[in-house]
């Protein structure tokens, strides 16, 4: 099962690119502004051998955890020999579940046991030799595999530049879902200050990190954006909004040790400015419901592909792609012939496939794509014709869909589900003639109701149900006891009964002629069938004007034999 770190980030801070031309006394590892970007990269997978309940110390011994490191102790030892002038910078990436600190720097009030990482990886980034800054803002993509599902994981990255252990950044990722890829998660100095404040909030409110509400994380992010609208870099002075003097952060630990406004540290200051003073708990947010942004083909669309046509619904947020769509219905009418067919839960698997598009991004889309016309035609199903205008007479979006956050679809947002479109010109697949595969009542049927008797013809493919008055039809029934016969044909069929179509979206489309009840027959001056009587069908002729949905005339070959049936008492 694929897994990913979602994009509800803590402390993006305006991109963190501020004050790059400023000068300052550089710390021992150089004048740096580190940012690690986790884009839609290699999918992370659950480490089955390391479930969340496993003791962290045991998990550290799991060889599947440290990806790309080899022997971790040897990797770290080699990484710490990197000089400040090296162009290749070793980067150590790790994710901690319910972290209590930044890189093991103590946060007062937390438990004495510091959780270990739940996933880790080693990689390489590159130093800009012209500026001697370790800047990853235009750098590569990084990924961590074996990340366990959960809330408010602390994602950390450390770039080694010698014995000082280099530069460190972190970001709190509110959601880690199964089934997704990483998507533009940025760890930077700004997000590290946010992480410090989030950890402080968890400690002050006596909750574990996974229980910090989204509203608190959003408020902290907003406050850091306000204080540092252009971001900041380690080792470069920056003046926070509202301050009269600049400050230079040289390490992440400055956030929990550097004092501002008397005796208050920076992480505490951010909480107070964000109205999250000690003990303040703001309620969890209402998860917004996804809405429908649009449906395609749009009303009036032209040149729509008639082969493997895609009907698509676009939503305004990432969706839960693990949900199997249900409650779906789509009815399409050929404006030339009036013939219709409906695709719904019962036959959707025969007609096409559902697929998600733009997964984990804004504007996720769910498409239902018809099978190629050659396949639909071979299996006897209806398909679209080239150069033809169709009406979408009804379109029901699957009713069970959820957002990635678990919110149900806002059905009130669904509008304009009907309309018309015209397919592109082209050549349809070779026509196949429909044939009759069965007739009822079957030969020897002992329990036929003489009232409303149904005579049915079943075809091997989808038929044009717009033809509701078949011609050339004939049915001769003989009473085996008296020898009397009853002949129903095109001339008198309307006096004896009515034709109806059923299952007109699938193979086995059925045309049924149902006799009227005795009172209607008597009113029409004709006689129907008696009870407890055996009848022989001495002959019958299928209607000659019936055609498939592809307008191919029905074949008379293979018409089932005639037979007899007995009516019930």
C-alpha positions, 0 to 999 in steps of 0.5 A, spaced: 500 500 500 502 506 497 503 511 503 505 519 503 506 525 507 500 530 505 501 537 504 498 541 510 504 543 512 507 547 518 510 553 517 512 554 509 513 561 511 513 564 504 518 560 501 524 561 506 528 565 501 529 572 504 535 576 505 539 573 501 544 579 500 545 580 507 552 580 510 553 577 517 558 573 521 557 566 518 557 560 523 562 555 523 559 551 517 558 557 513 552 562 511 547 557 510 539 557 508 537 550 508 530 547 505 529 540 503 523 539 498 519 533 498 516 533 492 511 527 488 517 522 488 518 515 490 512 512 493 513 510 500 511 503 503 509 501 509 514 497 513 510 491 515 516 488 519 515 495 523 508 496 526 507 502 530 506 498 536 513 496 536 518 499 541 522 504 538 529 501 540 527 495 537 525 499 531 531 502 530 534 495 529 530 494 523 534 493 517 529 496 513 528 502 516 535 506 514 534 506 506 540 508 502 545 508 509 548 502 509 551 501 516 548 507 519 554 508 524 559 508 519 555 513 514 554 518 520 561 517 521 563 518 514 558 524 513 561 528 519 568 528 516 565 533 510 568 539 510 565 546 510 567 547 503 565 540 500 560 541 494 556 534 496 553 534 502 550 528 506 543 529 508 540 524 513 532 524 513 528 521 518 520 521 521 518 521 528 511 519 531 509 523 537 516 527 537 517 531 544 523 535 541 527 537 535 533 533 534 533 530 541 533 538 544 529 537 550 522 540 551 520 542 558 514 538 561 514 532 556 515 525 558 522 523 559 522 518 554 524 521 547 521 517 541 525 514 536 524 515 528 519 511 525 522 511 518 529 514 516 533 515 509 540 517 507 541 522 501 546 527 498 545 534 496 549 539 493 553 546 496 553 552 492 560 553 491 559 560 489 556 563 495 558 557 500 551 556 502 548 549 503 541 551 499 536 546 497 531 551 495 532 549 488 535 542 489 532 535 488 527 531 490 528 526 497 523 521 499 523 516 505 520 509 505 516 505 510 513 511 513 507 509 518 500 512 517 499 517 523 498 524 525 502 530 526 509 526 524 515 530 525 519 530 519 526 532 520 533 533 515 540 534 517 545 536 512 552 534 515 558 539 514 563 537 519 564 536 526 558 541 527 553 536 525 551 541 519 544 544 518 538 542 521 531 543 519 524 540 521 517 540 519 510 537 522 506 534 517 499 533 520 497 527 515 500 521 513 495 517 509 496 510 506 495 510 498 499 517 497 505 520 494 509 525 497 507 532 495 511 539 495 513 538 503 518 543 505 522 543 511 526 550 512 528 554 518 521 557 518 518 550 518 523 549 524 521 554 528 513 552 527 515 545 529 518 548 535 512 552 537 507 546 535 512 542 540 511 547 545 504 547 544 503 540 545 507 540 552 503 546 554 496 543 553 499 536 556 497 532 549 501 528 545 503 531 538 498 527 534 492 530 538 495 538 536 489 540 532 489 543 525 487 550 528 493 550 532 498 548 527 494 553 522 495 559 527 502 558 528 504 557 521 500 564 520 503 567 525 510 565 522 508 568 516 506 574 519 513 575 523 517 573 517 513 574 510 520 573 506 522 568 510 529 567 513 536 563 513 540 561 518 546 565 519 543 571 516 540 577 520 532 578 519 528 583 522 521 580 524 515 584 523 514 589 529 521 588 532 526 594 532 532 590 531 534 584 527 536 577 529 540 572 527 538 564 528 544 560 527 541 553 529 534 550 530 536 550 538 536 558 538 528 557 537 528 554 544 533 558 547 534 565 544 530 570 548 525 575 546 521 580 549 524 579 556 525 572 558 520 569 553 523 564 548 522 564 540 517 558 541 513 561 546 513 568 543 510 565 537 504 561 541 502 568 545 502 572 538 498 566 535 493 567 541 495 560 543 498 562 550 499 556 555 493 552 556 489 555 550 486 549 546 482 551 540 477 546 537 478 542 531 476 544 525 470 542 521 473 538 515 470 542 509 466 537 504 468 536 497 464 540 492 464 538 484 467 544 480 465 541 473 463 535 469 466 533 462 464 533 456 461 540 458 454 542 455 455 543 447 462 540 447 464 538 440 469 533 437 468 528 443 472 522 442 467 517 441 472 511 442 473 510 449 469 516 451 471 519 458 466 522 463 469 526 468 467 529 475 472 534 478 472 536 485 475 542 489 480 538 493 484 531 494 479 525 494 480 519 498 481 514 492 480 508 496 473 508 496 470 504 490 464 509 487 457 507 488 450 510 486 453 512 479 448 513 474 449 516 467 443 516 461 445 517 454 440 519 448 442 518 441 438 525 438 438 522 431 434 515 433 432 517 440 435 510 443 438 511 450 442 507 454 444 507 462 450 505 465 450 504 473 452 500 479 449 494 476 453 494 469 458 499 470 464 494 470 461 491 463 461 498 460 468 501 462 472 503 468 473 508 474 480 512 475 482 517 479 486 523 476 491 528 479 491 524 485 493 528 492 493 535 488 487 540 488 482 539 483 482 531 483 478 528 478 474 521 477 473 519 470 469 513 468 472 511 461 468 507 456 471 500 453 473 501 446 467 501 441 470 494 438 470 491 445 463 494 447 460 492 440 463 485 440 460 483 447 453 486 444 453 492 449 451 499 446 457 504 444 457 511 441 457 513 434 462 517 430 459 524 428 453 524 432 450 528 438 448 525 444 444 528 450 446 526 457 439 526 460 441 524 467 448 524 470 448 522 478 455 523 481 457 517 485 454 518 492 459 515 497 465 519 495 469 522 501 475 527 501 482 525 503 480 528 510 474 523 510 468 529 509 462 526 505 461 529 498 457 536 498 451 534 493 448 541 493 454 543 489 452 538 483 449 542 478 449 542 470 449 534 470 445 534 463 447 537 457 449 535 450 455 533 446 457 531 439 462 526 437 468 526 433 468 524 426 470 517 424 469 510 422 465 505 427 467 498 428 465 493 423 457 492 424 455 485 428 448 483 427 444 481 433 441 474 433 435 471 437 438 467 443 431 465 446 424 465 446 419 465 452 414 461 454 419 456 453 417 449 450 413 445 455 413 451 460 407 448 465 405 454 469 404 460 464 399 465 467 393 466 461 392 473 464 398 478 462 401 473 458 408 475 456 411 473 450 419 475 450 424 475 445 431 475 447 437 478 443 445 477 444 446 484 444 444 491 446 438 493 441 435 500 439 430 501 444 427 507 440 423 502 436 417 500 440 412 498 434 415 492 431 413 490 424 413 483 421 411 480 427 407 474 427 405 469 433 400 463 432 397 459 438 393 453 437 389 450 443 391 443 443 384 441 446 379 444 441 384 445 435 382 453 435 388 458 433 389 465 435 394 469 430 397 475 433 401 480 428 402 487 426 395 488 424 392 486 430 397 486 435 395 493 438 388 490 440 391 484 443 397 487 447 403 491 448 411 491 446 416 493 451 423 493 452 427 491 458 435 490 460 436 495 454 443 497 456 446 490 456 447 484 452 440 480 452 436 486 451 429 483 451 423 485 447 416 483 450 409 482 448 404 482 453 397 480 452 392 485 456 388 482 461 381 479 459 377 485 460 381 489 456 381 484 451 373 483 451 373 491 450 377 490 444 373 484 441 378 479 441 379 473 446 385 471 450 387 465 453 384 460 457 386 457 464 388 450 465 389 449 457 395 447 453 397 451 447 402 450 441 406 455 438 405 453 431 409 458 428 412 465 430 416 470 426 421 475 429 419 483 428 423 485 421 424 492 423 429 491 429 436 493 429 442 493 434 444 500 437 449 500 431 443 500 427 444 493 424 438 489 422 437 483 426 439 476 423 433 470 423 438 465 423 438 461 429 431 462 431 429 457 437 424 452 435 416 452 436 413 449 442 408 448 447 406 451 454 400 450 459 396 455 463 395 455 470 388 453 473 
